[in-house]
């Protein structure tokens, strides 16, 4: 549904911190699905951990948050021009759980759904999957603010 070029028009993140490759489904004000292909060339693998590469949990959460940011901005009823002057700030990440390690070669599928939405505030429940199995989950609270 949205490729990397379209995602970059919405999010301010760039390499090495743009952690979502594609949005595959989106229902405004309700849910979003996207993914990241995890490669051995990720900068985090230089130190996490040499000889035993594990994708950091905090980057899994950030990827889910970025998916949620796309949903929040696209659901905000802002024009494309107005959206360029906005950014998403995450206010809290709650109940984060990590189930299985993410390794190079994995495709990290993100699924988030809206729990609550009020003007510039959104609460989301997110899960990350590898091959259909939950590897991480968390709840996110985010706010749209001026850059």
C-alpha positions as CSV (number, residue, x, y, z in Angstrom):
1,X,0.0,0.0,0.0
2,X,2.9,2.4,0.8
3,X,6.4,1.8,-0.4
4,X,9.6,3.2,1.2
5,X,9.5,6.4,-0.8
6,X,5.9,7.1,0.3
7,X,6.8,6.3,3.9
8,X,9.6,8.9,3.8
9,X,7.1,11.5,2.7
10,X,5.2,10.9,5.9
11,X,7.9,10.2,8.5
12,X,11.0,12.3,9.1
13,X,13.2,9.2,9.9
14,X,16.0,8.3,7.6
15,X,18.8,5.6,7.5
16,X,19.8,4.2,9.9
17,X,16.6,5.0,11.9
18,X,13.9,4.4,9.4
19,X,12.8,0.9,10.6
20,X,9.7,0.2,8.4
21,X,10.2,-0.9,4.8
22,X,6.6,-1.1,3.6
23,X,3.0,-0.5,4.7
24,X,0.9,-3.4,3.5
25,X,-2.6,-2.6,4.9
26,X,-4.1,0.5,6.6
27,X,-7.6,1.3,7.7
28,X,-7.5,4.9,8.8
29,X,-8.3,5.5,12.5
30,X,-8.3,1.7,13.1
31,X,-5.3,-0.4,12.1
32,X,-2.1,-0.7,10.2
33,X,0.2,-3.5,9.0
34,X,3.8,-3.1,7.7
35,X,7.1,-4.9,7.8
36,X,10.9,-4.5,8.0
37,X,13.3,-6.9,6.4
38,X,16.1,-7.5,8.9
39,X,19.5,-7.7,7.2
40,X,23.0,-8.6,8.6
41,X,24.0,-5.2,7.3
42,X,22.0,-3.4,10.0
43,X,24.3,-1.1,12.0
44,X,23.1,-2.5,15.3
45,X,24.6,-6.0,14.5
46,X,28.1,-4.5,14.7
47,X,27.8,-4.6,18.5
48,X,24.6,-6.6,19.3
49,X,26.2,-9.1,19.5
50,X,29.4,-10.0,17.5
51,X,29.2,-13.6,16.5
52,X,25.6,-13.9,17.8
53,X,23.5,-11.3,16.0
54,X,20.2,-10.4,17.7
55,X,18.1,-7.5,16.6
56,X,17.7,-5.1,19.6
57,X,14.3,-5.1,21.2
58,X,14.3,-1.3,21.4
59,X,14.5,-1.2,17.5
60,X,11.6,-3.6,17.2
61,X,9.6,-1.2,19.4
62,X,10.8,1.7,17.3
63,X,9.7,0.0,14.1
64,X,6.2,-0.7,15.5
65,X,6.1,3.0,16.7
66,X,7.0,4.2,13.3
67,X,4.2,2.1,11.7
68,X,1.9,3.7,14.3
69,X,3.2,7.1,13.4
70,X,2.2,6.6,9.8
71,X,-1.3,5.6,10.9
72,X,-1.6,8.5,13.3
73,X,-0.5,11.1,10.7
74,X,-2.6,9.7,7.9
75,X,-5.6,9.5,10.3
76,X,-5.2,13.0,11.5
77,X,-7.2,14.7,8.6
78,X,-4.2,16.9,7.9
79,X,-3.4,17.8,4.3
80,X,-0.1,16.5,2.9
81,X,1.3,20.0,3.1
82,X,0.2,20.4,6.8
83,X,1.6,16.9,7.6
84,X,5.1,18.0,6.5
85,X,5.1,20.4,9.5
86,X,4.1,17.7,12.0
87,X,5.9,15.0,13.9
88,X,4.8,12.2,16.2
89,X,6.2,12.1,19.7
90,X,5.7,8.9,21.7
91,X,4.7,9.7,25.2
92,X,4.7,6.2,26.6
93,X,5.4,2.6,25.7
94,X,3.8,0.2,28.2
95,X,3.6,-3.6,28.7
96,X,6.5,-4.3,26.3
97,X,7.2,-8.0,26.0
98,X,9.7,-9.9,23.9
99,X,8.9,-13.5,23.1
100,X,11.6,-14.7,20.6
101,X,14.8,-13.2,19.3
102,X,14.9,-11.5,15.9
103,X,17.9,-12.5,13.7
104,X,19.3,-11.5,10.3
105,X,17.2,-12.7,7.5
106,X,13.9,-12.4,9.4
107,X,11.0,-10.4,8.1
108,X,9.5,-8.5,11.0
109,X,5.8,-8.0,10.5
110,X,4.2,-5.2,12.4
111,X,0.4,-5.0,13.3
112,X,-1.1,-2.2,15.3
113,X,-4.6,-1.3,16.2
114,X,-6.1,1.9,17.6
115,X,-7.3,1.6,21.2
116,X,-8.2,5.3,21.6
117,X,-8.0,8.4,19.4
118,X,-8.7,12.0,20.3
119,X,-7.7,14.8,17.9
120,X,-3.8,14.8,18.2
121,X,-3.6,11.8,20.7
122,X,-3.6,8.2,19.8
123,X,-3.2,5.0,21.9
124,X,-2.2,1.9,20.0
125,X,-1.7,-1.8,20.7
126,X,1.1,-3.3,18.6
127,X,2.5,-6.7,17.9
128,X,5.5,-7.8,15.9
129,X,5.6,-11.2,14.2
130,X,8.2,-13.5,12.6
131,X,6.7,-16.2,10.3
132,X,3.3,-15.6,12.0
133,X,4.6,-16.0,15.5
134,X,4.5,-13.1,18.0
135,X,8.0,-12.0,18.8
136,X,7.2,-8.7,20.6
137,X,4.2,-6.6,21.8
138,X,3.6,-3.3,23.5
139,X,1.1,-0.5,23.9
140,X,2.0,3.0,22.6
141,X,0.7,6.5,23.4
142,X,1.6,9.1,20.9
143,X,0.9,12.8,20.1
144,X,1.0,14.8,16.9
145,X,3.0,18.0,17.5
146,X,4.4,20.8,15.4
147,X,8.0,20.3,14.2
